[in-house]
Amino acid sequence: MPRTLLDHRAKRTDPLRRLIAGYKGVSSKTGDDLGRLIGVSRVTVWRHLSDLENIPLGELLNIARGLNVPIDELRTAIRYQ
């Protein structure tokens, strides 16, 4: 059964979402730049960034590497359910 997000504000305050958005803003990389770095299309990058709860771990790691996110910060931002 799919998970239900009852509070739409929870998505905006998700630590992983804030971490990725922060590093993306600081690096000023576009979806095209990230797509080239990790080997996927801009649309795939956008889809993953808009739905971080269902991103494959390998893709998340590639995006984090492309944005130079320290692995320790990434680990602390991931919520396990």
PyMOL Python script that loads the backbone (N, CA, C, O; Angstrom):
from pymol import cmd

cmd.read_pdbstr("""\
ATOM      1  N   MET A   1       0.840  -1.165   0.000  1.00  0.00           N
ATOM      2  CA  MET A   1       0.000   0.000   0.000  1.00  0.00           C
ATOM      3  C   MET A   1       0.895   1.242   0.000  1.00  0.00           C
ATOM      4  O   MET A   1       1.858   1.281   0.766  1.00  0.00           O
ATOM      5  N   PRO A   2       0.624   2.244  -0.815  1.00  0.00           N
ATOM      6  CA  PRO A   2       1.470   3.440  -0.858  1.00  0.00           C
ATOM      7  C   PRO A   2       1.364   4.257   0.423  1.00  0.00           C
ATOM      8  O   PRO A   2       0.336   4.282   1.100  1.00  0.00           O
ATOM      9  N   ARG A   3       2.471   4.920   0.723  1.00  0.00           N
ATOM     10  CA  ARG A   3       2.481   5.797   1.886  1.00  0.00           C
ATOM     11  C   ARG A   3       1.664   7.047   1.584  1.00  0.00           C
ATOM     12  O   ARG A   3       1.634   7.527   0.451  1.00  0.00           O
ATOM     13  N   THR A   4       1.018   7.555   2.594  1.00  0.00           N
ATOM     14  CA  THR A   4       0.206   8.755   2.427  1.00  0.00           C
ATOM     15  C   THR A   4       0.842   9.890   3.205  1.00  0.00           C
ATOM     16  O   THR A   4       1.161   9.744   4.385  1.00  0.00           O
ATOM     17  N   LEU A   5       1.023  11.008   2.549  1.00  0.00           N
ATOM     18  CA  LEU A   5       1.561  12.185   3.208  1.00  0.00           C
ATOM     19  C   LEU A   5       0.393  13.096   3.555  1.00  0.00           C
ATOM     20  O   LEU A   5      -0.160  13.777   2.691  1.00  0.00           O
ATOM     21  N   LEU A   6       0.030  13.098   4.819  1.00  0.00           N
ATOM     22  CA  LEU A   6      -1.140  13.857   5.234  1.00  0.00           C
ATOM     23  C   LEU A   6      -0.837  15.335   5.424  1.00  0.00           C
ATOM     24  O   LEU A   6      -1.732  16.171   5.298  1.00  0.00           O
ATOM     25  N   ASP A   7       0.399  15.660   5.721  1.00  0.00           N
ATOM     26  CA  ASP A   7       0.768  17.056   5.946  1.00  0.00           C
ATOM     27  C   ASP A   7       1.667  17.515   4.810  1.00  0.00           C
ATOM     28  O   ASP A   7       2.828  17.111   4.745  1.00  0.00           O
ATOM     29  N   HIS A   8       1.152  18.357   3.907  1.00  0.00           N
ATOM     30  CA  HIS A   8       1.920  18.780   2.748  1.00  0.00           C
ATOM     31  C   HIS A   8       3.138  19.613   3.141  1.00  0.00           C
ATOM     32  O   HIS A   8       4.079  19.727   2.354  1.00  0.00           O
ATOM     33  N   ARG A   9       3.141  20.189   4.325  1.00  0.00           N
ATOM     34  CA  ARG A   9       4.293  20.972   4.784  1.00  0.00           C
ATOM     35  C   ARG A   9       5.455  20.072   5.163  1.00  0.00           C
ATOM     36  O   ARG A   9       6.599  20.526   5.166  1.00  0.00           O
ATOM     37  N   ALA A  10       5.197  18.813   5.483  1.00  0.00           N
ATOM     38  CA  ALA A  10       6.260  17.898   5.876  1.00  0.00           C
ATOM     39  C   ALA A  10       7.257  17.693   4.745  1.00  0.00           C
ATOM     40  O   ALA A  10       8.447  17.506   4.998  1.00  0.00           O
ATOM     41  N   LYS A  11       6.793  17.726   3.510  1.00  0.00           N
ATOM     42  CA  LYS A  11       7.700  17.567   2.378  1.00  0.00           C
ATOM     43  C   LYS A  11       8.711  18.700   2.313  1.00  0.00           C
ATOM     44  O   LYS A  11       9.883  18.470   2.016  1.00  0.00           O
ATOM     45  N   ARG A  12       8.272  19.913   2.587  1.00  0.00           N
ATOM     46  CA  ARG A  12       9.173  21.061   2.508  1.00  0.00           C
ATOM     47  C   ARG A  12      10.181  21.078   3.645  1.00  0.00           C
ATOM     48  O   ARG A  12      11.266  21.638   3.488  1.00  0.00           O
ATOM     49  N   THR A  13       9.857  20.484   4.782  1.00  0.00           N
ATOM     50  CA  THR A  13      10.751  20.509   5.926  1.00  0.00           C
ATOM     51  C   THR A  13      11.571  19.233   6.066  1.00  0.00           C
ATOM     52  O   THR A  13      12.282  19.067   7.057  1.00  0.00           O
ATOM     53  N   ASP A  14      11.488  18.349   5.112  1.00  0.00           N
ATOM     54  CA  ASP A  14      12.250  17.110   5.130  1.00  0.00           C
ATOM     55  C   ASP A  14      13.745  17.443   5.103  1.00  0.00           C
ATOM     56  O   ASP A  14      14.187  18.186   4.226  1.00  0.00           O
ATOM     57  N   PRO A  15      14.534  16.907   6.049  1.00  0.00           N
ATOM     58  CA  PRO A  15      15.959  17.239   6.107  1.00  0.00           C
ATOM     59  C   PRO A  15      16.720  16.897   4.820  1.00  0.00           C
ATOM     60  O   PRO A  15      17.602  17.653   4.413  1.00  0.00           O
ATOM     61  N   LEU A  16      16.399  15.790   4.185  1.00  0.00           N
ATOM     62  CA  LEU A  16      17.081  15.412   2.951  1.00  0.00           C
ATOM     63  C   LEU A  16      16.764  16.403   1.839  1.00  0.00           C
ATOM     64  O   LEU A  16      17.654  16.789   1.081  1.00  0.00           O
ATOM     65  N   ARG A  17      15.522  16.810   1.738  1.00  0.00           N
ATOM     66  CA  ARG A  17      15.110  17.777   0.717  1.00  0.00           C
ATOM     67  C   ARG A  17      15.820  19.119   0.934  1.00  0.00           C
ATOM     68  O   ARG A  17      16.292  19.736  -0.021  1.00  0.00           O
ATOM     69  N   ARG A  18      15.894  19.567   2.194  1.00  0.00           N
ATOM     70  CA  ARG A  18      16.588  20.822   2.492  1.00  0.00           C
ATOM     71  C   ARG A  18      18.077  20.722   2.189  1.00  0.00           C
ATOM     72  O   ARG A  18      18.668  21.666   1.665  1.00  0.00           O
ATOM     73  N   LEU A  19      18.682  19.591   2.512  1.00  0.00           N
ATOM     74  CA  LEU A  19      20.105  19.401   2.266  1.00  0.00           C
ATOM     75  C   LEU A  19      20.423  19.469   0.778  1.00  0.00           C
ATOM     76  O   LEU A  19      21.322  20.201   0.366  1.00  0.00           O
ATOM     77  N   ILE A  20      19.687  18.707  -0.029  1.00  0.00           N
ATOM     78  CA  ILE A  20      19.922  18.683  -1.474  1.00  0.00           C
ATOM     79  C   ILE A  20      19.639  20.057  -2.078  1.00  0.00           C
ATOM     80  O   ILE A  20      20.417  20.540  -2.902  1.00  0.00           O
ATOM     81  N   ALA A  21      18.538  20.690  -1.680  1.00  0.00           N
ATOM     82  CA  ALA A  21      18.191  22.007  -2.221  1.00  0.00           C
ATOM     83  C   ALA A  21      19.247  23.044  -1.848  1.00  0.00           C
ATOM     84  O   ALA A  21      19.572  23.916  -2.654  1.00  0.00           O
ATOM     85  N   GLY A  22      19.778  22.955  -0.645  1.00  0.00           N
ATOM     86  CA  GLY A  22      20.798  23.895  -0.208  1.00  0.00           C
ATOM     87  C   GLY A  22      22.079  23.773  -1.015  1.00  0.00           C
ATOM     88  O   GLY A  22      22.636  24.770  -1.474  1.00  0.00           O
ATOM     89  N   TYR A  23      22.539  22.543  -1.182  1.00  0.00           N
ATOM     90  CA  TYR A  23      23.765  22.329  -1.956  1.00  0.00           C
ATOM     91  C   TYR A  23      23.547  22.644  -3.434  1.00  0.00           C
ATOM     92  O   TYR A  23      24.461  23.118  -4.109  1.00  0.00           O
ATOM     93  N   LYS A  24      22.353  22.384  -3.933  1.00  0.00           N
ATOM     94  CA  LYS A  24      22.058  22.711  -5.330  1.00  0.00           C
ATOM     95  C   LYS A  24      22.075  24.228  -5.515  1.00  0.00           C
ATOM     96  O   LYS A  24      22.592  24.719  -6.519  1.00  0.00           O
ATOM     97  N   GLY A  25      21.527  24.964  -4.575  1.00  0.00           N
ATOM     98  CA  GLY A  25      21.526  26.418  -4.656  1.00  0.00           C
ATOM     99  C   GLY A  25      22.918  27.017  -4.545  1.00  0.00           C
ATOM    100  O   GLY A  25      23.259  27.948  -5.275  1.00  0.00           O
ATOM    101  N   VAL A  26      23.722  26.485  -3.634  1.00  0.00           N
ATOM    102  CA  VAL A  26      25.081  26.994  -3.443  1.00  0.00           C
ATOM    103  C   VAL A  26      25.949  26.709  -4.665  1.00  0.00           C
ATOM    104  O   VAL A  26      26.760  27.542  -5.072  1.00  0.00           O
ATOM    105  N   SER A  27      25.770  25.530  -5.241  1.00  0.00           N
ATOM    106  CA  SER A  27      26.607  25.164  -6.390  1.00  0.00           C
ATOM    107  C   SER A  27      26.109  25.805  -7.675  1.00  0.00           C
ATOM    108  O   SER A  27      26.822  25.821  -8.679  1.00  0.00           O
ATOM    109  N   SER A  28      24.892  26.333  -7.652  1.00  0.00           N
ATOM    110  CA  SER A  28      24.228  26.936  -8.821  1.00  0.00           C
ATOM    111  C   SER A  28      24.228  26.011 -10.039  1.00  0.00           C
ATOM    112  O   SER A  28      24.325  26.464 -11.179  1.00  0.00           O
ATOM    113  N   LYS A  29      24.115  24.700  -9.773  1.00  0.00           N
ATOM    114  CA  LYS A  29      24.007  23.730 -10.856  1.00  0.00           C
ATOM    115  C   LYS A  29      22.547  23.574 -11.260  1.00  0.00           C
ATOM    116  O   LYS A  29      21.653  23.552 -10.414  1.00  0.00           O
ATOM    117  N   THR A  30      22.324  23.469 -12.550  1.00  0.00           N
ATOM    118  CA  THR A  30      20.973  23.281 -13.063  1.00  0.00           C
ATOM    119  C   THR A  30      20.672  21.790 -13.163  1.00  0.00           C
ATOM    120  O   THR A  30      21.544  20.951 -12.939  1.00  0.00           O
ATOM    121  N   GLY A  31      19.437  21.479 -13.499  1.00  0.00           N
ATOM    122  CA  GLY A  31      19.068  20.082 -13.734  1.00  0.00           C
ATOM    123  C   GLY A  31      19.860  19.477 -14.878  1.00  0.00           C
ATOM    124  O   GLY A  31      20.210  18.298 -14.839  1.00  0.00           O
ATOM    125  N   ASP A  32      20.145  20.279 -15.901  1.00  0.00           N
ATOM    126  CA  ASP A  32      20.963  19.797 -17.014  1.00  0.00           C
ATOM    127  C   ASP A  32      22.374  19.451 -16.555  1.00  0.00           C
ATOM    128  O   ASP A  32      22.927  18.423 -16.945  1.00  0.00           O
ATOM    129  N   ASP A  33      22.956  20.319 -15.720  1.00  0.00           N
ATOM    130  CA  ASP A  33      24.305  20.069 -15.208  1.00  0.00           C
ATOM    131  C   ASP A  33      24.347  18.776 -14.402  1.00  0.00           C
ATOM    132  O   ASP A  33      25.237  17.946 -14.585  1.00  0.00           O
ATOM    133  N   LEU A  34      23.371  18.615 -13.505  1.00  0.00           N
ATOM    134  CA  LEU A  34      23.327  17.393 -12.693  1.00  0.00           C
ATOM    135  C   LEU A  34      23.101  16.166 -13.552  1.00  0.00           C
ATOM    136  O   LEU A  34      23.713  15.123 -13.326  1.00  0.00           O
ATOM    137  N   GLY A  35      22.224  16.286 -14.536  1.00  0.00           N
ATOM    138  CA  GLY A  35      21.969  15.160 -15.428  1.00  0.00           C
ATOM    139  C   GLY A  35      23.227  14.704 -16.148  1.00  0.00           C
ATOM    140  O   GLY A  35      23.488  13.507 -16.264  1.00  0.00           O
ATOM    141  N   ARG A  36      24.008  15.670 -16.631  1.00  0.00           N
ATOM    142  CA  ARG A  36      25.264  15.323 -17.297  1.00  0.00           C
ATOM    143  C   ARG A  36      26.248  14.682 -16.327  1.00  0.00           C
ATOM    144  O   ARG A  36      26.943  13.728 -16.679  1.00  0.00           O
ATOM    145  N   LEU A  37      26.307  15.210 -15.101  1.00  0.00           N
ATOM    146  CA  LEU A  37      27.233  14.666 -14.111  1.00  0.00           C
ATOM    147  C   LEU A  37      26.928  13.219 -13.746  1.00  0.00           C
ATOM    148  O   LEU A  37      27.838  12.405 -13.592  1.00  0.00           O
ATOM    149  N   ILE A  38      25.644  12.904 -13.609  1.00  0.00           N
ATOM    150  CA  ILE A  38      25.289  11.568 -13.131  1.00  0.00           C
ATOM    151  C   ILE A  38      24.805  10.642 -14.239  1.00  0.00           C
ATOM    152  O   ILE A  38      24.517   9.470 -13.995  1.00  0.00           O
ATOM    153  N   GLY A  39      24.715  11.170 -15.458  1.00  0.00           N
ATOM    154  CA  GLY A  39      24.399  10.303 -16.589  1.00  0.00           C
ATOM    155  C   GLY A  39      22.927  10.004 -16.800  1.00  0.00           C
ATOM    156  O   GLY A  39      22.578   8.942 -17.313  1.00  0.00           O
ATOM    157  N   VAL A  40      22.058  10.928 -16.410  1.00  0.00           N
ATOM    158  CA  VAL A  40      20.626  10.758 -16.667  1.00  0.00           C
ATOM    159  C   VAL A  40      20.098  12.048 -17.282  1.00  0.00           C
ATOM    160  O   VAL A  40      20.812  13.049 -17.341  1.00  0.00           O
ATOM    161  N   SER A  41      18.867  12.026 -17.734  1.00  0.00           N
ATOM    162  CA  SER A  41      18.288  13.216 -18.357  1.00  0.00           C
ATOM    163  C   SER A  41      17.875  14.245 -17.302  1.00  0.00           C
ATOM    164  O   SER A  41      17.742  13.921 -16.122  1.00  0.00           O
ATOM    165  N   ARG A  42      17.680  15.466 -17.739  1.00  0.00           N
ATOM    166  CA  ARG A  42      17.225  16.556 -16.872  1.00  0.00           C
ATOM    167  C   ARG A  42      15.878  16.212 -16.258  1.00  0.00           C
ATOM    168  O   ARG A  42      15.627  16.515 -15.091  1.00  0.00           O
ATOM    169  N   VAL A  43      15.021  15.584 -17.034  1.00  0.00           N
ATOM    170  CA  VAL A  43      13.686  15.209 -16.542  1.00  0.00           C
ATOM    171  C   VAL A  43      13.799  14.194 -15.414  1.00  0.00           C
ATOM    172  O   VAL A  43      13.067  14.277 -14.428  1.00  0.00           O
ATOM    173  N   THR A  44      14.712  13.235 -15.552  1.00  0.00           N
ATOM    174  CA  THR A  44      14.909  12.230 -14.501  1.00  0.00           C
ATOM    175  C   THR A  44      15.424  12.889 -13.230  1.00  0.00           C
ATOM    176  O   THR A  44      14.977  12.548 -12.134  1.00  0.00           O
ATOM    177  N   VAL A  45      16.348  13.816 -13.357  1.00  0.00           N
ATOM    178  CA  VAL A  45      16.859  14.537 -12.192  1.00  0.00           C
ATOM    179  C   VAL A  45      15.714  15.283 -11.512  1.00  0.00           C
ATOM    180  O   VAL A  45      15.560  15.201 -10.293  1.00  0.00           O
ATOM    181  N   TRP A  46      14.909  16.011 -12.289  1.00  0.00           N
ATOM    182  CA  TRP A  46      13.797  16.762 -11.731  1.00  0.00           C
ATOM    183  C   TRP A  46      12.803  15.833 -11.015  1.00  0.00           C
ATOM    184  O   TRP A  46      12.310  16.151  -9.933  1.00  0.00           O
ATOM    185  N   ARG A  47      12.521  14.682 -11.638  1.00  0.00           N
ATOM    186  CA  ARG A  47      11.575  13.727 -11.040  1.00  0.00           C
ATOM    187  C   ARG A  47      12.122  13.197  -9.713  1.00  0.00           C
ATOM    188  O   ARG A  47      11.383  13.076  -8.735  1.00  0.00           O
ATOM    189  N   HIS A  48      13.412  12.884  -9.685  1.00  0.00           N
ATOM    190  CA  HIS A  48      14.015  12.385  -8.445  1.00  0.00           C
ATOM    191  C   HIS A  48      14.024  13.460  -7.363  1.00  0.00           C
ATOM    192  O   HIS A  48      13.739  13.170  -6.201  1.00  0.00           O
ATOM    193  N   LEU A  49      14.345  14.683  -7.728  1.00  0.00           N
ATOM    194  CA  LEU A  49      14.401  15.742  -6.721  1.00  0.00           C
ATOM    195  C   LEU A  49      13.021  16.108  -6.193  1.00  0.00           C
ATOM    196  O   LEU A  49      12.893  16.579  -5.062  1.00  0.00           O
ATOM    197  N   SER A  50      11.994  15.898  -6.997  1.00  0.00           N
ATOM    198  CA  SER A  50      10.647  16.209  -6.523  1.00  0.00           C
ATOM    199  C   SER A  50      10.040  15.064  -5.723  1.00  0.00           C
ATOM    200  O   SER A  50       9.032  15.252  -5.041  1.00  0.00           O
ATOM    201  N   ASP A  51      10.640  13.883  -5.797  1.00  0.00           N
ATOM    202  CA  ASP A  51      10.122  12.720  -5.071  1.00  0.00           C
ATOM    203  C   ASP A  51      11.280  11.975  -4.417  1.00  0.00           C
ATOM    204  O   ASP A  51      11.554  10.825  -4.761  1.00  0.00           O
ATOM    205  N   LEU A  52      11.959  12.624  -3.477  1.00  0.00           N
ATOM    206  CA  LEU A  52      13.137  12.032  -2.845  1.00  0.00           C
ATOM    207  C   LEU A  52      12.811  10.789  -2.027  1.00  0.00           C
ATOM    208  O   LEU A  52      13.698   9.983  -1.748  1.00  0.00           O
ATOM    209  N   GLU A  53      11.561  10.626  -1.644  1.00  0.00           N
ATOM    210  CA  GLU A  53      11.197   9.457  -0.848  1.00  0.00           C
ATOM    211  C   GLU A  53      11.333   8.158  -1.645  1.00  0.00           C
ATOM    212  O   GLU A  53      11.526   7.089  -1.066  1.00  0.00           O
ATOM    213  N   ASN A  54      11.234   8.250  -2.957  1.00  0.00           N
ATOM    214  CA  ASN A  54      11.262   7.043  -3.789  1.00  0.00           C
ATOM    215  C   ASN A  54      12.459   6.998  -4.735  1.00  0.00           C
ATOM    216  O   ASN A  54      12.438   6.246  -5.709  1.00  0.00           O
ATOM    217  N   ILE A  55      13.486   7.775  -4.472  1.00  0.00           N
ATOM    218  CA  ILE A  55      14.656   7.786  -5.334  1.00  0.00           C
ATOM    219  C   ILE A  55      15.510   6.554  -5.048  1.00  0.00           C
ATOM    220  O   ILE A  55      15.700   6.201  -3.884  1.00  0.00           O
ATOM    221  N   PRO A  56      16.026   5.895  -6.080  1.00  0.00           N
ATOM    222  CA  PRO A  56      16.943   4.776  -5.836  1.00  0.00           C
ATOM    223  C   PRO A  56      18.206   5.292  -5.133  1.00  0.00           C
ATOM    224  O   PRO A  56      18.667   6.400  -5.410  1.00  0.00           O
ATOM    225  N   LEU A  57      18.749   4.498  -4.243  1.00  0.00           N
ATOM    226  CA  LEU A  57      19.893   4.914  -3.449  1.00  0.00           C
ATOM    227  C   LEU A  57      21.083   5.287  -4.320  1.00  0.00           C
ATOM    228  O   LEU A  57      21.782   6.257  -4.026  1.00  0.00           O
ATOM    229  N   GLY A  58      21.321   4.541  -5.378  1.00  0.00           N
ATOM    230  CA  GLY A  58      22.430   4.845  -6.275  1.00  0.00           C
ATOM    231  C   GLY A  58      22.286   6.212  -6.921  1.00  0.00           C
ATOM    232  O   GLY A  58      23.264   6.948  -7.051  1.00  0.00           O
ATOM    233  N   GLU A  59      21.076   6.550  -7.323  1.00  0.00           N
ATOM    234  CA  GLU A  59      20.817   7.858  -7.931  1.00  0.00           C
ATOM    235  C   GLU A  59      20.997   8.976  -6.902  1.00  0.00           C
ATOM    236  O   GLU A  59      21.540  10.033  -7.222  1.00  0.00           O
ATOM    237  N   LEU A  60      20.541   8.743  -5.664  1.00  0.00           N
ATOM    238  CA  LEU A  60      20.718   9.731  -4.610  1.00  0.00           C
ATOM    239  C   LEU A  60      22.202   9.972  -4.349  1.00  0.00           C
ATOM    240  O   LEU A  60      22.632  11.116  -4.201  1.00  0.00           O
ATOM    241  N   LEU A  61      22.978   8.902  -4.294  1.00  0.00           N
ATOM    242  CA  LEU A  61      24.415   9.046  -4.084  1.00  0.00           C
ATOM    243  C   LEU A  61      25.076   9.790  -5.236  1.00  0.00           C
ATOM    244  O   LEU A  61      25.972  10.604  -5.014  1.00  0.00           O
ATOM    245  N   ASN A  62      24.647   9.521  -6.458  1.00  0.00           N
ATOM    246  CA  ASN A  62      25.206  10.220  -7.614  1.00  0.00           C
ATOM    247  C   ASN A  62      24.885  11.708  -7.572  1.00  0.00           C
ATOM    248  O   ASN A  62      25.747  12.537  -7.861  1.00  0.00           O
ATOM    249  N   ILE A  63      23.651  12.050  -7.214  1.00  0.00           N
ATOM    250  CA  ILE A  63      23.272  13.456  -7.101  1.00  0.00           C
ATOM    251  C   ILE A  63      24.086  14.127  -5.999  1.00  0.00           C
ATOM    252  O   ILE A  63      24.567  15.247  -6.170  1.00  0.00           O
ATOM    253  N   ALA A  64      24.239  13.437  -4.866  1.00  0.00           N
ATOM    254  CA  ALA A  64      25.011  13.999  -3.755  1.00  0.00           C
ATOM    255  C   ALA A  64      26.472  14.206  -4.156  1.00  0.00           C
ATOM    256  O   ALA A  64      27.072  15.223  -3.810  1.00  0.00           O
ATOM    257  N   ARG A  65      27.039  13.253  -4.875  1.00  0.00           N
ATOM    258  CA  ARG A  65      28.417  13.416  -5.350  1.00  0.00           C
ATOM    259  C   ARG A  65      28.528  14.587  -6.321  1.00  0.00           C
ATOM    260  O   ARG A  65      29.482  15.363  -6.262  1.00  0.00           O
ATOM    261  N   GLY A  66      27.548  14.709  -7.214  1.00  0.00           N
ATOM    262  CA  GLY A  66      27.557  15.804  -8.174  1.00  0.00           C
ATOM    263  C   GLY A  66      27.467  17.167  -7.506  1.00  0.00           C
ATOM    264  O   GLY A  66      27.968  18.156  -8.040  1.00  0.00           O
ATOM    265  N   LEU A  67      26.830  17.223  -6.341  1.00  0.00           N
ATOM    266  CA  LEU A  67      26.689  18.483  -5.605  1.00  0.00           C
ATOM    267  C   LEU A  67      27.751  18.647  -4.519  1.00  0.00           C
ATOM    268  O   LEU A  67      27.758  19.650  -3.806  1.00  0.00           O
ATOM    269  N   ASN A  68      28.648  17.665  -4.389  1.00  0.00           N
ATOM    270  CA  ASN A  68      29.713  17.676  -3.367  1.00  0.00           C
ATOM    271  C   ASN A  68      29.156  17.705  -1.950  1.00  0.00           C
ATOM    272  O   ASN A  68      29.670  18.412  -1.083  1.00  0.00           O
ATOM    273  N   VAL A  69      28.095  16.925  -1.724  1.00  0.00           N
ATOM    274  CA  VAL A  69      27.514  16.814  -0.387  1.00  0.00           C
ATOM    275  C   VAL A  69      28.359  15.823   0.417  1.00  0.00           C
ATOM    276  O   VAL A  69      28.561  14.694  -0.030  1.00  0.00           O
ATOM    277  N   PRO A  70      28.855  16.216   1.586  1.00  0.00           N
ATOM    278  CA  PRO A  70      29.614  15.274   2.413  1.00  0.00           C
ATOM    279  C   PRO A  70      28.742  14.084   2.811  1.00  0.00           C
ATOM    280  O   PRO A  70      27.571  14.247   3.153  1.00  0.00           O
ATOM    281  N   ILE A  71      29.322  12.898   2.762  1.00  0.00           N
ATOM    282  CA  ILE A  71      28.564  11.669   3.018  1.00  0.00           C
ATOM    283  C   ILE A  71      27.974  11.658   4.430  1.00  0.00           C
ATOM    284  O   ILE A  71      26.882  11.129   4.635  1.00  0.00           O
ATOM    285  N   ASP A  72      28.682  12.235   5.402  1.00  0.00           N
ATOM    286  CA  ASP A  72      28.157  12.271   6.770  1.00  0.00           C
ATOM    287  C   ASP A  72      26.884  13.103   6.858  1.00  0.00           C
ATOM    288  O   ASP A  72      25.946  12.729   7.561  1.00  0.00           O
ATOM    289  N   GLU A  73      26.846  14.233   6.145  1.00  0.00           N
ATOM    290  CA  GLU A  73      25.639  15.061   6.140  1.00  0.00           C
ATOM    291  C   GLU A  73      24.490  14.330   5.458  1.00  0.00           C
ATOM    292  O   GLU A  73      23.340  14.423   5.887  1.00  0.00           O
ATOM    293  N   LEU A  74      24.812  13.605   4.395  1.00  0.00           N
ATOM    294  CA  LEU A  74      23.782  12.844   3.688  1.00  0.00           C
ATOM    295  C   LEU A  74      23.204  11.763   4.588  1.00  0.00           C
ATOM    296  O   LEU A  74      21.989  11.567   4.632  1.00  0.00           O
ATOM    297  N   ARG A  75      24.064  11.074   5.293  1.00  0.00           N
ATOM    298  CA  ARG A  75      23.598  10.005   6.204  1.00  0.00           C
ATOM    299  C   ARG A  75      22.676  10.533   7.286  1.00  0.00           C
ATOM    300  O   ARG A  75      21.669   9.905   7.611  1.00  0.00           O
ATOM    301  N   THR A  76      23.016  11.680   7.842  1.00  0.00           N
ATOM    302  CA  THR A  76      22.172  12.211   8.922  1.00  0.00           C
ATOM    303  C   THR A  76      20.848  12.750   8.400  1.00  0.00           C
ATOM    304  O   THR A  76      19.876  12.812   9.153  1.00  0.00           O
ATOM    305  N   ALA A  77      20.786  13.143   7.120  1.00  0.00           N
ATOM    306  CA  ALA A  77      19.550  13.698   6.558  1.00  0.00           C
ATOM    307  C   ALA A  77      18.570  12.619   6.127  1.00  0.00           C
ATOM    308  O   ALA A  77      17.379  12.899   5.987  1.00  0.00           O
ATOM    309  N   ILE A  78      19.034  11.402   5.914  1.00  0.00           N
ATOM    310  CA  ILE A  78      18.147  10.322   5.449  1.00  0.00           C
ATOM    311  C   ILE A  78      17.318   9.812   6.616  1.00  0.00           C
ATOM    312  O   ILE A  78      17.849   9.455   7.667  1.00  0.00           O
ATOM    313  N   ARG A  79      15.994   9.784   6.410  1.00  0.00           N
ATOM    314  CA  ARG A  79      15.095   9.233   7.421  1.00  0.00           C
ATOM    315  C   ARG A  79      14.741   7.802   7.027  1.00  0.00           C
ATOM    316  O   ARG A  79      14.391   7.531   5.879  1.00  0.00           O
ATOM    317  N   TYR A  80      14.835   6.908   7.977  1.00  0.00           N
ATOM    318  CA  TYR A  80      14.476   5.515   7.713  1.00  0.00           C
ATOM    319  C   TYR A  80      13.107   5.257   8.309  1.00  0.00           C
ATOM    320  O   TYR A  80      12.813   5.656   9.436  1.00  0.00           O
ATOM    321  N   GLN A  81      12.267   4.576   7.523  1.00  0.00           N
ATOM    322  CA  GLN A  81      10.908   4.317   8.007  1.00  0.00           C
ATOM    323  C   GLN A  81      10.720   2.864   8.321  1.00  0.00           C
ATOM    324  O   GLN A  81       9.637   2.459   8.741  1.00  0.00           O
TER     325      GLN A  81
END
""", "prot")
cmd.dss("prot")
cmd.show_as("cartoon", "prot")
cmd.util.cbc("prot")
cmd.orient("prot")
